[in-house]
Amino acid sequence: MISNPINENPSTTSLKDRIYQEILFRILSNEFSLDTFLVEKKLCELFEVSRSPVREALVELCRDGILKNIPRAGYQIVRISEKQMRDAFQIRLLLESEGLNLAFERLNDRSIATLKTIANESTRVLCEKSEISLMRRMNLNDDFHVMLCGFSGNALLSSYLSQTMRLLHRGMAQFMIEESQLPQSGHSIHHQVIEALEKREKDLALRYLKEDIYSMEQKLWEVLT
């Protein structure tokens, strides 16, 4: 289980940002259900903080389209439609394909080693005997894809991918996708992407990358239909 964001790196992250991440964490973990109204006073009591940083975090969550303000009721989680999920997968495919194209000539032994470290960590966690949360699996997967896109040198491209992955996170949580329903091949495909990059075979790496994205999308529609 991921640790409480409010207690992490207090010297480098503002209280508002840590509360933002904690609320988002609880949304993705389904601790806050879609029908729950989040109220400032109760959140202040829950996090043991003053009202100001809580209000600022809630306003930012509304700005990011994660919450909506219901006058005299509180804040409610914005529902994600199947159409939004389909659109997000299409955007993700475009962003990651272009990210790989841009990153390919920039990749060196050091950057590939970084990708390999993330892939190895994903494999290690998946092989543990203990129960693995859906959020933990998705975070490890996202780390790999965002890191690879980041090597493109285009910060805006990477930022859009992070936002898209976050929307997909929320959708997966909303539709209650369980651990056992996720494709088990994702971490092995990451190693195949790395091997293709090491061999300087861009088309093959792109093929594996698309296969990884398609497998996750296909599994979602199988669960929903």
N, C-alpha and C positions, 0 to 999 in steps of 0.2 A: 504494500500500500504506500502511496506517495505521502510524504510527511506534510504536516500542516504548513501552508505557505506563509502564514502570519508569523511563524517562528523562524523562518529561514532568512538569512542574510539581512538582519534588521539594519545594519549599517550602510548597506548599498541599495536598499529598496525602500521607497516611501511607504508609510502606513497605508495610504490610500491604494497604492498598487498591490500591496500584500492582501488587503481586503478584497480587492477586485479579483485577484487570483484565487482566493479562498472561496468566494462565491461561485466563480466559474468552476472550480474544482468540485464543489458540491452539486452543481448542475450536471456536470459530466458524469458524476458518480451516482446520479439519480437520488441523492440525498434530499434535494429540493425537487419535488414533482412538478409537472406542468401545471397542475391546478393550484399549486401553492402560491399564496400572496406573500411576498417578502416585505416586511414592515421594518422601517428604520429602527424603531425602538427595540424590537426583538433581536435584530441583528447586532445592535450595540451591546445588548445583554449577552448574546451568544459569544461575541468576539471580545467582550470586556474592553470596549473602546468608546470614545466619545462619538457624538452624532456626526460631526463634521466630516471625518474621513469616510465614514459609511455612506453619507449622502453623496460625496464626490465620486466614490466607487460606483454607486448605483446610477448616477448621471452618465458616467462613462460607459457602463454596461448598456444603457439605453442608446447611447450614441453609436455603439458598435452593433446594435441590432440584436442583442442577446436578451435584453429585458424590455418591457414596455411599462410605462407609468399609467396606472389606473387611478384617477383622482378619487380620493377618500377611501381607497381600498388598499393600495400598496403597489408593489411592482410584481409583474407576472412574466414568466419565461415565454419568449416568443416561440411559437410552434414552427417547426420546419416541415415543409411539404415534401412529398415524393418528387415533385417537379424540381424543387430546389436541390434535392440530392442528385438528381440526374444531371442538372446543369452544373453542379459542383464537380462531379466526376468528369464531365466534358472539359471544363476549365482546367482541372487538375492535369488532364492528359496533355492539353496544349502547353501549359506552363512547364511541365516537367520535360516534355519533348524538346522544347526550345532551350530550357535550362541545360539539358545534357549537350545539345549542339554547341551552345556557347561555352560550356565548361570543358569540353573534350580537349581542346588544344591547351587549356590552362592547367589541366591535371598533371601533377608530378607524383613522385614516389611518396612524398610526405602527405599529400592530400588523399591519395589512395589508401595509405596506411590508416588515416583517420577514419575513412569510411569502413575499413576492415575492422577497426576497433569497435565501432558501433554495431556492425553486423555480428561480430563475435559475442558481444554482450547480449544481443538479442537472442542468439542461439543458446547461450548459457542460461539465461533466464527461462527460456521456453523448456529447457531440459530439467529444470528444478522440479523436485517432487511436490513442493508446496503449491497451493492454489495461486494462480496468477490472475490479477484483475484485468478486466477488459481495458480499462484506462491505461494500465501499465503497458500492455501489449501495443496499444495504439500509439502511446508516447514513443516507445522504442522504434516503431515503424516510421513515425513522423520524423524522428531525429535523423534517420538515414536519408529520407527523401529531401528534407529541407537542407541538410548539409550538402548533398550532391548538387542541388539547385544553387546553393550559395556559392559554389566554386565557379559559377558562371560569371561572377563579378558584377552582376546586376542586382543591386540591393532591392529595387522595387519589385522585380520578378520574384525574388525570394519572399518578400513581404506578402505579396498576393498569394503565393502558395501557402504560407503559414496561415493566412486568413481562411483560405479554402479548406485546408486540413482541419482547422478549428470548427468550421461549419459542419464538416463531415463527422467530426467527433460528436458534436451535439446531436446530429441526426441519428447516429448509431445509438447513442444513449437514449434518445427519445423513443426510438423504435424497439428498445430493449433487446438489442442484439446480444446474445450470450456468448461467453468465451468459447463454448464447444461449437458454435455456429460459424466461427471465423475460419477462413482457409488456413491450413497449417503450413502451406508451402512458402509463405511470404518471406520468411527469414532465409530460406535456402535460395530463393530467387535473388535476394540481395547479394549473396556470395557469387552467383552466376553473373550478375551485373559487374561486380568487382573484377572477376576473372576476365571478362570481356574487355574491360577498361585496361587491365594490365597487359593484355595482348594487343591493345590498340585497335580493337574491332568495334568501331562506333555503332555500326548498324546492328550488330548482335547485342550490344549493351542496351540499345534503344528498344530492341525487340523484347528483351527480358524485362525492361522497365515497364513497358506497356502491358506485358503479361501480368505483372504484379498488380497494376492498377485494375485491369479488367477482372482479375480473379476476385478482388475485394468487391467490385461493383456487382458482379454476377451473384456472389454469395448473398449480398443484401437483397436483391430481387427474389432470390429463391426463398429467403426467409419471409418476405412480405407477401408472396403470392401463394 
